[in-house]
Amino acid sequence: MSEAYIVAATRTAGGKREGRLFGWHPVDLAAAVLDEVVARAGLPGGAVDDVIMGCVGQVGEQGLHVGRNAVLASNLPQSVPAVSIDRQCGSSQQSIHFAAQAVMSGAQDVVIAAGVESMSRVPMGSSGHWSKPPERGSATSPQLAAKFPDPFFSQFKGAEMIASKWGQSRDDLDVFALQSHARAVAATDSGAFTAEVLALDVDVDGVRERHFLDEGIRRDATMDSIGKVRALMEGGSITAANASQICDGAAAVMVVSERALKEHGLTPMARIHAMTVTAGDPVIMLEEPLFATDRALNRAGMKIADIDLYEVNEAFAPVPLAWLSHTGADPARLNVNGGAIALGHPLGGSGAKLMTTLVHALRARGLRYGLQTMCEGGGIANVTIIEAL
């Protein structure tokens, strides 16, 4: 079977809710990273066999096939096909898996895996709702309700359940949140994100500016300021401060075959080493990355100590903390440049965003193996292991 290589990866800097990227239509935002990843790879757009676009809120401005619309809005030839996929928060990580599978099977040679989410313009939850009892227009079917009497699959409830199950205190969560901001500040100030970020023109109070810094980072965050934020649920420990930020953004990763490397003279940045997706309890929902990681490492014949850096999406602080406890991983290798608590979580765009950061972080440090995982709606989790080249 052929290998799959990453030859280019880029992302936009995150935009806060109704912040600096609010003026960008999500289709144009996605088109921008498509154009950039092609330019960075240095091959003609017509060589792209397919575009796989992850997006959660596929309604409104992100409806009517956001992936194809992004291709048509980009500089790619209209002959380049596209598909839009939804694996919830793991949508564009799954895009990478599908791209790698297409390349490894020999069916295609050059595939762009991408993701986009404008959470400002298409708010979370726009694509549907649960109901009790089932009602017309609800995602809750009679059979689903029969199997799950409480059909409100809530990520917030799931995060609280994980914190309780793993004995995590409010202070534990807030300490982790503060660390996310501190690491993001250090990464920004050291220029760690410079090579991966696509700067975009934005309008700020009628003035044209360049947007290249993640807008959600709080340089003034302290344990005191984080600790004062009210819990989202009565008696709970999850707050807006120790959960991921609503974010606008897009990212793209180009995956190619060895044949494409030779034909176009491309330089590989990383090799896809292993891919796994698993599913479990849809109620606690967010715990599945723990078990998906076990399976991924077992299938790859690796141990957690073999991995040099980990990107575990900070949807809520309990998730990466439980992952650390379960795997015995080194906390110093986790989300070394900060995570979604500081940088934002643009839902369907986060998988490609995290992969972009992971590839660049491994290469900048001269390290070899990286692992990426994230919790996803419905109790699903993807795991990707890469080898930096």
C-alpha positions in Angstrom: 0.0 0.0 0.0 1.2 3.5 -0.9 2.2 6.0 1.8 0.4 9.4 2.3 2.4 12.5 2.9 1.6 16.0 4.1 3.4 18.6 1.9 1.7 21.8 3.0 -0.5 22.9 5.9 -1.9 26.3 6.8 -4.6 27.9 9.0 -6.0 31.3 9.6 -5.5 33.0 13.0 -8.6 32.4 15.1 -11.2 35.2 15.3 -13.3 35.8 18.4 -17.1 35.8 18.2 -18.1 38.7 16.0 -14.5 39.7 16.0 -11.9 40.4 13.4 -13.0 37.6 11.0 -16.7 38.4 11.3 -16.6 40.2 7.9 -15.4 37.1 6.1 -18.1 34.9 4.5 -17.1 31.3 5.5 -17.0 30.2 1.9 -14.4 32.9 1.1 -12.6 32.0 4.3 -12.3 28.4 3.2 -11.3 29.4 -0.3 -8.4 31.5 1.1 -6.8 28.4 2.8 -7.4 26.3 -0.3 -5.5 28.9 -2.4 -2.7 29.2 0.2 -2.1 25.4 0.7 -1.8 25.0 -3.1 0.6 28.0 -3.3 2.7 26.6 -0.4 2.9 23.1 -2.0 4.0 24.7 -5.3 1.9 22.6 -7.7 -0.7 23.6 -10.2 -4.3 23.7 -8.9 -5.4 21.4 -11.7 -3.3 18.7 -10.1 -5.7 18.5 -7.1 -7.9 15.4 -7.4 -10.4 16.3 -4.7 -11.1 18.7 -1.8 -12.7 17.2 1.4 -14.2 20.0 3.5 -15.2 19.5 7.1 -17.9 21.7 8.5 -20.4 21.2 11.4 -23.0 23.9 10.7 -23.9 23.1 7.1 -26.8 25.5 6.9 -27.2 29.2 5.9 -23.9 30.6 4.7 -22.3 27.2 5.2 -25.1 25.3 3.4 -25.6 24.2 -0.1 -22.3 22.3 -0.2 -19.8 24.5 1.5 -16.8 22.5 0.1 -17.8 22.9 -3.5 -18.7 26.5 -3.0 -15.2 27.1 -1.5 -13.6 25.5 -4.6 -15.7 27.7 -6.9 -14.7 30.8 -4.9 -11.0 29.9 -4.9 -8.4 30.0 -7.7 -8.7 26.3 -8.2 -10.1 25.2 -11.6 -13.8 24.4 -11.5 -12.9 20.9 -12.6 -11.7 20.2 -9.1 -14.4 18.3 -7.2 -15.2 18.6 -3.5 -17.2 17.0 -0.8 -18.5 18.4 2.5 -18.5 16.1 5.6 -19.6 16.3 9.2 -18.1 14.3 11.9 -18.9 17.0 14.4 -15.7 18.6 16.0 -13.6 16.0 14.2 -14.9 16.9 10.7 -11.6 18.1 9.2 -9.5 15.5 11.1 -11.7 13.0 9.3 -11.1 15.0 6.1 -7.4 14.2 6.6 -8.2 10.5 7.2 -10.3 10.3 4.0 -7.6 12.1 2.0 -4.9 9.8 3.3 -7.1 6.7 2.6 -7.7 7.9 -1.0 -4.0 8.4 -1.5 -2.9 5.2 0.2 -5.4 3.1 -1.8 -4.0 4.5 -5.1 -7.4 6.0 -6.1 -6.0 9.6 -6.0 -2.7 11.3 -5.7 -3.3 14.9 -4.5 -6.1 15.7 -2.0 -6.7 18.8 0.1 -8.2 18.1 3.5 -9.7 21.2 4.9 -12.3 22.6 7.3 -14.1 25.8 8.1 -16.5 27.2 10.7 -17.7 30.7 11.1 -19.3 30.4 14.5 -20.2 34.1 14.5 -22.2 33.9 11.2 -23.5 30.4 11.6 -24.0 29.9 15.4 -23.5 26.5 17.1 -26.7 24.5 17.0 -28.0 26.1 13.8 -28.2 22.7 12.0 -30.8 21.0 14.4 -32.1 20.4 17.9 -33.1 17.6 20.2 -36.6 17.3 21.7 -38.4 15.3 24.3 -40.7 13.8 23.2 -39.8 13.5 19.5 -41.4 16.2 17.4 -41.4 17.1 13.8 -38.2 18.9 12.8 -36.2 17.4 15.7 -33.2 15.2 15.3 -34.8 12.9 18.0 -36.5 10.0 16.4 -38.9 7.6 18.1 -36.4 4.8 18.0 -33.6 7.0 19.3 -35.8 8.2 22.1 -36.7 4.6 23.0 -33.0 3.7 23.4 -32.0 7.0 25.1 -34.9 8.2 27.2 -33.1 11.5 27.8 -32.3 12.5 24.3 -30.6 15.7 25.0 -27.0 14.7 24.2 -25.3 17.6 25.9 -21.5 18.3 25.6 -21.7 20.5 28.7 -23.3 17.7 30.7 -20.7 15.2 29.3 -17.8 17.5 30.3 -19.3 17.7 33.9 -19.6 13.9 34.0 -15.9 13.5 33.0 -14.8 16.0 35.6 -16.7 14.1 38.3 -15.6 10.6 37.1 -12.0 11.6 37.0 -12.0 13.5 40.3 -11.2 16.9 38.8 -11.8 20.0 40.9 -12.7 23.4 39.6 -9.2 24.5 40.5 -7.7 21.7 38.4 -9.7 22.9 35.4 -8.8 26.5 35.9 -5.1 25.8 36.3 -5.2 23.9 33.0 -7.0 26.8 31.4 -4.4 29.3 32.6 -1.6 27.1 31.3 -3.3 27.1 27.8 -3.2 30.9 27.7 0.4 31.0 29.0 1.6 28.6 26.4 -0.3 30.4 23.6 1.2 33.7 24.7 4.7 32.1 24.7 4.2 30.5 21.3 2.9 33.8 19.8 5.7 35.9 21.2 8.4 33.4 20.0 7.0 33.3 16.5 6.0 29.7 16.7 2.8 30.3 14.7 4.3 32.5 12.1 5.1 29.8 9.6 1.6 28.1 9.8 -0.7 31.1 9.8 -2.2 32.7 6.7 -2.6 36.4 7.3 -5.9 37.9 6.0 -7.1 41.4 5.3 -9.8 42.5 7.8 -11.8 45.7 8.3 -11.5 47.1 11.9 -13.5 50.3 12.4 -13.2 51.1 8.8 -9.5 50.6 8.7 -7.9 47.8 6.6 -5.6 45.6 8.8 -3.8 42.3 8.6 -5.2 39.5 10.8 -2.4 37.1 11.8 -2.6 36.8 15.6 -5.1 34.5 17.4 -7.6 36.8 18.8 -8.8 34.8 21.8 -5.5 34.7 23.7 -5.9 36.5 27.1 -2.5 37.8 28.1 -4.0 39.2 31.4 -5.5 35.9 32.5 -4.9 34.9 36.1 -6.3 32.2 38.4 -8.3 34.9 40.1 -9.9 36.2 36.9 -10.6 32.7 35.6 -11.9 31.6 39.0 -14.5 34.4 39.0 -16.3 33.1 35.8 -19.7 31.6 36.6 -20.2 27.9 36.0 -22.4 27.0 33.0 -24.5 24.6 35.0 -25.8 24.9 38.6 -23.3 23.4 41.0 -20.9 22.6 38.1 -17.3 23.3 37.4 -17.3 23.9 33.7 -17.1 27.6 32.8 -16.6 29.7 29.7 -13.0 30.2 30.9 -12.0 26.5 31.1 -13.8 25.5 27.9 -12.9 26.2 24.3 -13.7 29.6 22.8 -16.3 30.2 20.1 -14.1 30.9 17.1 -14.1 31.7 13.4 -11.4 30.0 11.3 -10.3 27.7 8.5 -7.4 25.4 7.8 -6.2 23.2 5.0 -3.7 20.3 4.7 -2.5 18.9 1.4 -2.0 15.1 1.3 -0.2 13.4 -1.6 1.1 10.1 -2.8 4.7 9.2 -3.4 4.0 9.4 -7.1 2.8 13.0 -6.7 6.0 13.8 -4.7 8.1 12.7 -7.6 6.0 14.0 -10.4 5.7 17.5 -8.9 9.0 17.7 -7.1 7.3 18.2 -3.7 9.0 18.2 -0.3 7.2 16.2 2.3 6.7 17.7 5.8 5.2 14.6 7.4 4.0 11.1 6.7 0.6 9.8 7.9 1.7 6.9 10.2 -1.6 5.6 11.6 -5.3 6.5 11.6 -8.1 5.3 13.9 -11.7 6.3 14.7 -13.8 4.7 17.4 -17.2 5.4 19.0 -18.5 4.9 22.5 -21.0 6.3 25.0 -22.9 9.2 23.4 -24.1 10.5 26.8 -20.7 11.1 28.5 -19.7 11.7 24.8 -16.4 13.5 25.2 -14.4 10.6 26.8 -13.8 8.6 23.7 -10.4 10.1 22.8 -9.0 8.1 25.8 -10.0 4.7 24.3 -9.4 5.7 20.7 -5.8 6.5 21.7 -5.4 3.0 23.2 -6.6 1.4 20.0 -4.5 3.7 17.8 -1.3 3.0 19.7 -2.0 -0.7 19.7 -2.7 -0.8 16.0 0.5 1.2 15.3 2.6 -1.0 17.7 3.6 2.0 19.7 3.5 3.2 23.3 2.5 6.6 24.5 6.2 7.3 25.4 7.1 6.9 21.7 5.1 10.0 20.8 7.0 13.3 21.0 4.1 15.7 21.0 0.3 15.4 21.5 -2.5 17.6 20.3 -5.6 16.8 22.3 -8.4 19.3 21.6 -9.3 21.4 24.5 -13.0 21.4 24.0 -13.3 21.4 27.7 -10.4 21.2 30.2 -11.7 17.8 31.7 -11.0 16.1 28.3 -7.2 16.5 28.0 -6.8 16.1 31.8 -8.7 12.8 31.7 -6.7 11.8 28.6 -3.4 12.5 30.5 -4.6 10.5 33.5 -5.7 7.5 31.4 -2.7 7.3 29.1 0.0 8.3 31.5 1.3 10.7 28.9 3.9 13.4 29.7 2.0 16.7 30.3 5.0 18.7 29.0 4.4 17.2 25.5 0.7 18.1 25.5 -0.6 21.1 23.5 2.8 22.8 23.8 1.6 25.9 22.0 -1.6 26.2 23.9 -5.0 24.8 22.9 -8.6 25.7 22.1 -9.2 27.3 25.5 -6.8 30.1 24.4 -6.8 29.8 20.6 -10.4 28.9 19.9 -12.2 25.9 18.5 -13.8 26.5 15.1 -15.7 23.2 15.2 -15.4 21.7 11.7 -12.1 23.5 11.1 -10.3 22.4 14.2 -9.0 19.0 12.9 -7.0 20.6 10.1 -6.1 23.4 12.4 -4.6 21.1 15.0 -2.8 19.1 12.4 -1.2 22.3 11.0 0.1 23.2 14.4 1.3 19.7 15.2 3.3 19.3 11.9 4.9 22.7 12.3 5.7 22.2 16.1 7.3 18.8 15.4 9.5 20.2 12.7 10.4 23.3 14.6 11.6 21.1 17.5 13.3 18.5 15.4 11.0 15.8 16.8 9.6 12.7 15.1 6.2 11.5 16.1 3.0 13.4 16.9 -0.5 12.3 17.9 -3.7 14.2 17.4 -7.1 13.4 18.9 -10.4 15.1 19.7 -13.7 14.4 21.2 -16.7 14.5 18.8 -20.5 14.7 19.1 -22.2 11.3 19.5 -19.3 9.8 21.5 -16.8 9.5 18.6 -13.1 10.2 18.4 -10.4 10.3 15.7 -6.7 9.7 16.3 -4.0 10.5 13.8 -0.3 9.6 14.3 2.2 11.4 12.0 5.9 11.2 11.5 7.6 14.5 10.8 10.1 14.4 7.9 
